[in-house]
Amino acid sequence: MGAESKAGRARHADGFREFAAGRAGRLFRSACLLTSGDIHLAEDLVQETLGRMYTVWGTSRVENPAAYAQAVLVRCFLTHRRRRSATERPLGELPEGAARSEGDADLRLALLDALARLAPKDRAVVVLRYWEDRSIEETAEAMSVSAAAVRTRSVRALAKLRQQLGGTYIEFAPS
């Protein structure tokens, strides 16, 4: 093994470590939303996402690592949900940062509860479109579905959220 290959691998690892350190927090927040506050599952999903990212790090197919990582996270979440029994429900805890953020705690709990009652794919669409502020096309790519499927799921998921929130918090459900 030459010194050049060792130096190349070291740069590769350093670049990935820098990326992972910079994105892990945002991936964790997204994972917490996807898992309805199950921080242990969220940590597992982030770890799996970063593990998969490392294997493709530096390849030409990863033009936008941040977007690719988000897509991998959503796919990991959806795969996990498919494997899981439909009757299992995690006893979620809110991440520590959630309690310290601005806003009404009751509203936050109501929104998290309503989000938790959505189907996993509907929840993924809502998180990507309205929390991560992704376009329809970016969401479709992250979920490996068509743009039409994202639009349909968005409409249905938002209608379900409005219904679940009732009159109390209806103004917070995007229209």
C-alpha positions as CSV (number, residue, x, y, z in Angstrom):
1,M,0.0,0.0,0.0
2,G,1.4,3.3,-1.0
3,A,1.5,6.5,0.9
4,E,-0.8,8.1,-1.7
5,S,-3.6,5.6,-1.1
6,K,-3.3,6.0,2.7
7,A,-3.5,9.8,2.3
8,G,-6.4,9.5,0.0
9,R,-8.3,7.3,2.4
10,A,-7.5,9.7,5.2
11,R,-8.9,12.6,3.2
12,H,-11.9,10.5,2.3
13,A,-12.6,9.7,6.0
14,D,-11.9,13.3,7.2
15,G,-14.4,14.6,4.6
16,F,-17.0,12.2,5.7
17,R,-16.5,12.9,9.4
18,E,-16.9,16.6,8.7
19,F,-20.1,16.0,6.7
20,A,-21.5,13.6,9.4
21,A,-20.7,16.1,12.2
22,G,-22.4,18.9,10.3
23,R,-25.6,17.0,9.2
24,A,-26.2,14.6,12.1
25,G,-28.3,17.1,14.1
26,R,-30.6,17.9,11.3
27,L,-30.9,14.2,10.3
28,F,-31.8,13.4,14.0
29,R,-34.5,16.1,14.1
30,S,-36.0,14.8,10.9
31,A,-35.8,11.2,12.2
32,C,-37.5,12.3,15.5
33,L,-40.4,13.7,13.4
34,L,-40.6,10.6,11.2
35,T,-40.6,8.3,14.2
36,S,-43.1,10.4,16.2
37,G,-40.5,11.2,18.9
38,D,-39.0,7.8,19.3
39,I,-35.5,9.0,20.0
40,H,-33.9,5.6,20.2
41,L,-35.3,4.6,16.7
42,A,-34.3,8.0,15.4
43,E,-30.8,7.5,16.6
44,D,-30.7,4.0,14.9
45,L,-32.0,5.5,11.7
46,V,-29.4,8.3,11.7
47,Q,-26.7,5.7,12.4
48,E,-27.9,3.5,9.5
49,T,-28.2,6.5,7.2
50,L,-24.6,7.6,8.0
51,G,-23.3,4.1,7.5
52,R,-24.9,3.9,4.1
53,M,-23.6,7.3,3.2
54,Y,-20.1,6.3,4.1
55,T,-20.1,3.4,1.6
56,V,-21.0,5.8,-1.3
57,W,-19.1,8.8,0.0
58,G,-17.0,10.5,-2.7
59,T,-18.7,8.6,-5.6
60,S,-20.0,10.4,-8.6
61,R,-23.6,9.4,-7.9
62,V,-23.7,11.6,-4.8
63,E,-23.9,15.1,-6.3
64,N,-25.7,16.7,-3.3
65,P,-24.7,14.7,-0.1
66,A,-27.2,16.5,2.2
67,A,-30.1,15.7,-0.1
68,Y,-28.9,12.2,-0.6
69,A,-28.6,11.7,3.1
70,Q,-32.2,12.9,3.6
71,A,-33.4,10.5,1.0
72,V,-31.5,7.6,2.6
73,L,-33.0,8.5,6.0
74,V,-36.5,8.5,4.6
75,R,-35.9,5.1,2.8
76,C,-34.5,3.6,6.1
77,F,-37.6,4.8,7.9
78,L,-40.0,3.4,5.4
79,T,-38.1,0.1,5.3
80,H,-38.2,-0.1,9.0
81,R,-42.0,0.6,9.1
82,R,-42.7,-2.1,6.5
83,R,-40.8,-4.6,8.6
84,R,-42.6,-3.7,11.8
85,S,-45.9,-5.1,12.9
86,A,-48.8,-2.7,12.3
87,T,-50.0,-3.2,15.9
88,E,-46.7,-2.1,17.5
89,R,-46.6,1.5,18.8
90,P,-43.6,3.1,20.3
91,L,-43.9,4.9,23.6
92,G,-42.3,8.1,22.4
93,E,-40.5,10.8,24.3
94,L,-39.9,14.2,23.0
95,P,-36.3,15.1,22.3
96,E,-34.8,17.3,25.0
97,G,-34.5,20.2,22.6
98,A,-38.2,20.2,21.9
99,A,-39.1,21.3,25.4
100,R,-36.8,24.3,25.3
101,S,-37.8,25.6,21.9
102,E,-40.1,28.5,21.4
103,G,-43.9,28.0,21.0
104,D,-46.8,26.6,22.8
105,A,-46.1,23.2,24.3
106,D,-49.7,22.2,23.9
107,L,-49.6,23.0,20.2
108,R,-46.3,21.1,19.8
109,L,-47.7,18.0,21.6
110,A,-51.0,18.2,19.5
111,L,-49.0,18.4,16.3
112,L,-46.7,15.6,17.2
113,D,-49.6,13.4,18.2
114,A,-51.5,14.2,15.0
115,L,-48.3,13.5,13.0
116,A,-47.8,10.2,14.8
117,R,-51.3,9.0,13.8
118,L,-50.6,9.5,10.1
119,A,-49.5,6.5,8.0
120,P,-45.7,6.3,7.7
121,K,-45.6,7.4,4.0
122,D,-48.0,10.3,4.7
123,R,-45.9,11.3,7.7
124,A,-42.8,11.2,5.5
125,V,-44.4,13.5,2.9
126,V,-45.5,16.0,5.6
127,V,-42.1,16.1,7.2
128,L,-40.2,16.5,3.9
129,R,-42.6,19.0,2.3
130,Y,-43.5,21.2,5.3
131,W,-40.8,20.6,7.9
132,E,-37.8,20.3,5.6
133,D,-39.4,22.6,3.1
134,R,-38.6,20.3,0.1
135,S,-40.1,20.7,-3.3
136,I,-42.6,18.1,-4.6
137,E,-39.8,16.8,-6.9
138,E,-37.2,16.5,-4.1
139,T,-39.8,14.7,-1.9
140,A,-40.7,12.4,-4.8
141,E,-37.0,11.6,-5.3
142,A,-36.3,11.0,-1.6
143,M,-39.3,8.6,-1.3
144,S,-38.8,6.9,-4.7
145,V,-42.3,7.8,-5.9
146,S,-43.8,10.0,-8.6
147,A,-44.5,13.7,-8.1
148,A,-48.2,12.9,-8.5
149,A,-48.0,10.5,-5.6
150,V,-46.4,13.2,-3.5
151,R,-49.1,15.7,-4.4
152,T,-51.9,13.1,-3.6
153,R,-50.3,12.1,-0.3
154,S,-49.8,15.7,0.6
155,V,-53.5,16.6,0.1
156,R,-54.7,13.5,2.0
157,A,-52.2,13.8,4.8
158,L,-53.0,17.5,5.4
159,A,-56.7,16.7,5.4
160,K,-56.2,14.1,8.0
161,L,-54.1,16.5,10.1
162,R,-56.8,19.2,9.9
163,Q,-59.4,16.6,10.9
164,Q,-57.3,15.3,13.8
165,L,-56.4,18.8,15.1
166,G,-60.1,19.9,15.0
167,G,-61.0,23.5,15.5
168,T,-58.5,24.2,18.2
169,Y,-55.3,24.2,16.1
170,I,-56.7,24.2,12.6
171,E,-54.9,27.4,11.7
172,F,-51.5,25.6,12.1
173,A,-52.3,22.9,9.5
174,P,-51.0,24.1,6.1
175,S,-53.7,24.7,3.5
